[in-house]
Amino acid sequence: MLKVKTFGEPLQPFKTHKELVELDERVNRYIAEHGITRIISVSDTATTEAGNTIGLVRVLVYEE
């Protein structure tokens, strides 16, 4: 069965690298904790407000 999990992360100016590392860690921890062995797709989409990037949504599609 295919499953989809989304993760959101607000982004602050000059702290983006740290926030992306934290997001990677959250996704990797989720994969490990749930024993996921087959990942179909991982994609990122930026969220914007008034032309500025304010966040990131990461979508993980995996097979259970």
C-alpha positions in Angstrom: 0.0 0.0 0.0 1.3 3.4 -0.9 1.4 6.1 1.9 2.1 9.8 1.8 3.6 11.8 4.6 4.1 15.6 4.5 6.5 17.6 6.7 6.5 21.4 6.9 9.3 23.7 7.9 9.1 27.5 8.3 12.2 29.3 6.9 13.8 32.3 8.5 16.4 34.5 6.7 20.0 33.5 7.3 19.0 30.3 9.1 17.8 28.2 6.1 20.7 25.8 6.2 20.1 24.9 9.8 16.4 24.5 9.1 17.0 22.2 6.1 19.3 20.0 8.2 16.6 19.8 10.9 14.0 18.9 8.2 16.3 16.1 6.8 16.8 14.8 10.3 13.0 14.7 11.0 12.3 12.9 7.7 15.2 10.4 8.3 14.0 9.7 11.9 10.4 9.1 10.6 11.7 6.6 8.0 13.8 4.8 10.6 11.1 4.7 13.3 8.5 3.3 10.9 10.8 0.7 9.3 10.3 2.1 5.8 12.3 0.2 3.3 10.8 1.3 -0.1 10.7 5.0 -0.8 8.9 5.9 -4.1 9.5 9.7 -4.1 10.7 12.7 -2.0 9.9 16.2 -3.2 10.1 19.7 -1.8 7.9 22.7 -2.6 8.5 26.2 -1.4 5.7 28.2 0.2 5.6 31.9 -0.4 4.0 35.1 0.8 4.3 38.4 -0.9 7.0 37.0 -3.2 9.2 35.8 -0.4 9.9 32.1 0.4 8.6 31.5 3.9 8.5 27.8 4.2 9.1 24.4 2.7 6.8 21.4 2.4 8.5 18.0 1.9 6.4 15.1 0.6 7.5 11.5 1.2 5.8 8.8 -0.7 6.6 5.3 0.4 5.3 1.7 0.3 4.2 0.0 3.4 
